[in-house]
Amino acid sequence: MTVWLYGVVLAVALAAALLLVVDLVRDRAAQDSHFISLAVLDVVLLGQLIGGAVALARTERDVEGTVFVSYLVTVFLVPVIGAFFSLAERSRVGTTILLLAVATVAGLELRLWDIWGGRHG
């Protein structure tokens, strides 16, 4: 896994989070722009999933492959699941659900970086 891809994921997640926080302050329900930002995030996460799997196959690092791939898949699915639940709740709560999904992505990214670096604790 490369540092720049990790940075891109976190930058897109931060941009999505800022958009969501602004609309939460404005007391707005989930908008199309929110779902577009989550779609962009998910495309980047798909690239990370593919790139991470390739990097895992090529590395000689001490990486727990099953754990690493399961985190890659999970972080890819979080925005989709968040969008699904947000569509079920078309109010300000739906925007909060999307923000929680983006925050979960950021948290999982930190753990992914630890796993890739060999810190399993």
N, C-alpha and C positions, 0 to 999 in steps of 0.2 A: 504494500500500500504506500502510496506516495504522499509526501507532505502537502503538495499543492492540491491534490484531490481532497484530502482531509480539510484543507483550508477553504476550498470551494464549497464543500458541503456545509461547513459552519457559517460561511458568509451568506449563503442562500437561506439557511435556517434563520440567521439573524435578521435578514431583510424581511422574511415572512413574519417573524415574530414582531418586528417593529410595525408592520402594516396592521397586524392583528391587535396590537396594544393600542394603536391610534384609534381604531374603530371600536375597541372596547370602551375607551374613554368617551368616545362620541355616542356610546350606547346603541351601536348598530348591530343588526343581525349579520350572519355570515353572507358575504357578497360573492359575486363571480370572481372578483379580483383575488379573494382569499383562496378560492379553489384553484385558480390559475397559478398562484404562488406555490401552493402545495403540489400541483402537477409538475412545475419546474423543479421543485425540490425532489420529487419522486424520480424524475428523469435523471437527475444528478446521482441519486441513490442507486438507480439501476446501473449507471456507469460504474459506481463504486462497487456494487455487487459483482459485476463482471470483472472489473479490474482487480478486485480483491481476490477472487477465485483464481485468476491467472497468476497473480503475485504469490498466492499460497502454493500453487503448483510448482512455481519456479524457485521458491526460497529454500534456503538451508537453515533458516532460523528455527529456534525452538518455539513453535507456535502450535497450540492445540487446534488442529484443523476443524474438528467438529464444532467446537465452541465458536471459533472465528466465523465459520460459514453460517452458523445459526444466528449469530448477531447480525451479520450482513443481511440475511433474509428478514429478520425481525425489523431491523431499522428501515428496510425498504417497505414493509407492510404497514408500519405505524401511520404514515400520512393517509394511506388508503382507508384504514379502519377509522381514523379520526374524521375523515371526510364523510364516511358512511354515517357515523353517529351524529355528526353535525347536520347532515341533511334531515335526519330524523327529528332534530330539535331546531326549528327555524326561528330562533330568537337569539338574544344576546348570549345565552348559554351555549349555542352552537359555535359562536365565535370563541368562547372560552375553551370549548373542547378542541378546536383547531389549535389554539395557543398551547394547550397541554400536549397535543401531539407533536408540535414543533419543539417544545421543550424536551420531550421524551427523546426525540431524534438527537438533539444536542447531547443529552446525557448518555445515550447509547454510543454516540460517536466517541466520547471520552473513554468509555469502556473498551470500545474497539481498538482505540489507539494503545491502550494498556495491554490488551491481549496481543496485538501485533508486536509490541515492544518486548514481549516475553514476561510481563508482570501479571501473574495469574491470581494473585491474592485477592 
